[in-house]
Amino acid sequence: MPNLSRLLRAAAALHLLSGIAHLVAPDTLTGIVQSVYDEVLAVDFQPREATTTRVRLLGVASIAFAGLCYWLSTADST
């Protein structure tokens, strides 16, 4: 069974990748979400003008959380 340090590092890596994706391709992610909402939830998702900004802010938050997870993983291993 993995220890806490290993789980935190995995979470940090996944959040870092997610954050980068949100910063680099917010319109692509919005299009994917729009398709999923239409197909799976049968809901008409209409992005607003501030959607790209909110997606990028989510990316920044995800990268900050990745940093926190990594910091906690190093603090846990000592």
CORBELGI-V978634 format. One record per pair of residues at least 12 apart in sequence whose C-alpha atoms are under 10 Angstrom apart, sorted by the first residue. I is the first residue (numbers start at 1). GAP is how many residues later the second one is. D is the distance in whole Angstrom. If there is no record, write none. Layout:
BEGIN
i=I gap=GAP d=D
i=I gap=GAP d=D
END
This chain:
BEGIN
i=3 gap=70 d=10
i=3 gap=73 d=10
i=3 gap=74 d=9
i=4 gap=68 d=9
i=4 gap=69 d=7
i=4 gap=72 d=7
i=4 gap=73 d=9
i=5 gap=64 d=9
i=5 gap=65 d=9
i=5 gap=66 d=10
i=5 gap=67 d=8
i=5 gap=68 d=4
i=5 gap=69 d=7
i=5 gap=70 d=8
i=5 gap=71 d=6
i=5 gap=72 d=6
i=5 gap=73 d=10
i=6 gap=64 d=10
i=6 gap=67 d=7
i=6 gap=68 d=10
i=6 gap=70 d=10
i=6 gap=71 d=9
i=7 gap=62 d=9
i=7 gap=63 d=10
i=7 gap=66 d=8
i=8 gap=58 d=9
i=8 gap=60 d=9
i=8 gap=61 d=5
i=8 gap=62 d=6
i=8 gap=63 d=9
i=8 gap=64 d=7
i=8 gap=65 d=5
i=8 gap=66 d=9
i=8 gap=68 d=9
i=9 gap=57 d=8
i=9 gap=58 d=10
i=9 gap=59 d=10
i=9 gap=60 d=7
i=9 gap=61 d=5
i=9 gap=62 d=9
i=9 gap=63 d=9
i=9 gap=64 d=6
i=9 gap=65 d=9
i=10 gap=56 d=9
i=10 gap=59 d=9
i=10 gap=60 d=9
i=10 gap=63 d=10
i=11 gap=54 d=9
i=11 gap=55 d=7
i=11 gap=56 d=10
i=11 gap=57 d=10
i=11 gap=58 d=7
i=11 gap=59 d=8
i=11 gap=62 d=10
i=12 gap=50 d=9
i=12 gap=51 d=8
i=12 gap=52 d=9
i=12 gap=53 d=7
i=12 gap=54 d=4
i=12 gap=55 d=7
i=12 gap=56 d=8
i=12 gap=57 d=5
i=12 gap=58 d=6
i=12 gap=59 d=9
i=12 gap=60 d=10
i=12 gap=61 d=9
i=13 gap=50 d=9
i=13 gap=53 d=7
i=13 gap=54 d=9
i=13 gap=56 d=9
i=13 gap=57 d=8
i=14 gap=48 d=9
i=14 gap=49 d=10
i=14 gap=52 d=8
i=15 gap=44 d=9
i=15 gap=46 d=9
i=15 gap=47 d=5
i=15 gap=48 d=6
i=15 gap=49 d=9
i=15 gap=50 d=7
i=15 gap=51 d=5
i=15 gap=52 d=9
i=15 gap=54 d=9
i=16 gap=43 d=9
i=16 gap=44 d=9
i=16 gap=45 d=10
i=16 gap=46 d=7
i=16 gap=47 d=5
i=16 gap=48 d=8
i=16 gap=49 d=8
i=16 gap=50 d=5
i=16 gap=51 d=8
i=17 gap=42 d=9
i=17 gap=45 d=9
i=17 gap=46 d=8
i=17 gap=49 d=9
i=18 gap=40 d=9
i=18 gap=41 d=7
i=18 gap=42 d=10
i=18 gap=44 d=7
i=18 gap=45 d=8
i=18 gap=48 d=10
i=19 gap=36 d=9
i=19 gap=37 d=8
i=19 gap=38 d=9
i=19 gap=39 d=7
i=19 gap=40 d=4
i=19 gap=41 d=6
i=19 gap=42 d=7
i=19 gap=43 d=5
i=19 gap=44 d=5
i=19 gap=45 d=9
i=19 gap=46 d=9
i=19 gap=47 d=9
i=20 gap=36 d=9
i=20 gap=39 d=6
i=20 gap=40 d=8
i=20 gap=42 d=9
i=20 gap=43 d=7
i=21 gap=34 d=10
i=21 gap=35 d=9
i=21 gap=38 d=7
i=22 gap=30 d=9
i=22 gap=31 d=10
i=22 gap=32 d=10
i=22 gap=33 d=6
i=22 gap=34 d=5
i=22 gap=35 d=8
i=22 gap=36 d=7
i=22 gap=37 d=5
i=22 gap=38 d=8
i=22 gap=40 d=9
i=22 gap=41 d=10
i=23 gap=29 d=9
i=23 gap=30 d=9
i=23 gap=32 d=7
i=23 gap=33 d=5
i=23 gap=34 d=8
i=23 gap=35 d=8
i=23 gap=36 d=5
i=23 gap=37 d=7
i=23 gap=39 d=10
i=23 gap=40 d=10
i=24 gap=32 d=8
i=24 gap=35 d=9
i=25 gap=27 d=9
i=25 gap=30 d=9
i=25 gap=31 d=9
i=26 gap=25 d=8
i=26 gap=26 d=6
i=26 gap=27 d=8
i=26 gap=28 d=9
i=26 gap=29 d=6
i=26 gap=30 d=6
i=26 gap=32 d=10
i=26 gap=33 d=9
i=27 gap=20 d=10
i=27 gap=24 d=9
i=27 gap=25 d=6
i=27 gap=28 d=9
i=27 gap=29 d=10
i=28 gap=24 d=10
i=29 gap=23 d=9
i=29 gap=26 d=8
i=30 gap=15 d=10
i=30 gap=16 d=10
i=30 gap=17 d=8
i=30 gap=21 d=8
i=30 gap=22 d=8
i=30 gap=25 d=8
i=31 gap=14 d=10
i=31 gap=15 d=10
i=31 gap=16 d=9
i=33 gap=12 d=8
i=33 gap=14 d=10
i=34 gap=12 d=7
i=34 gap=13 d=8
END
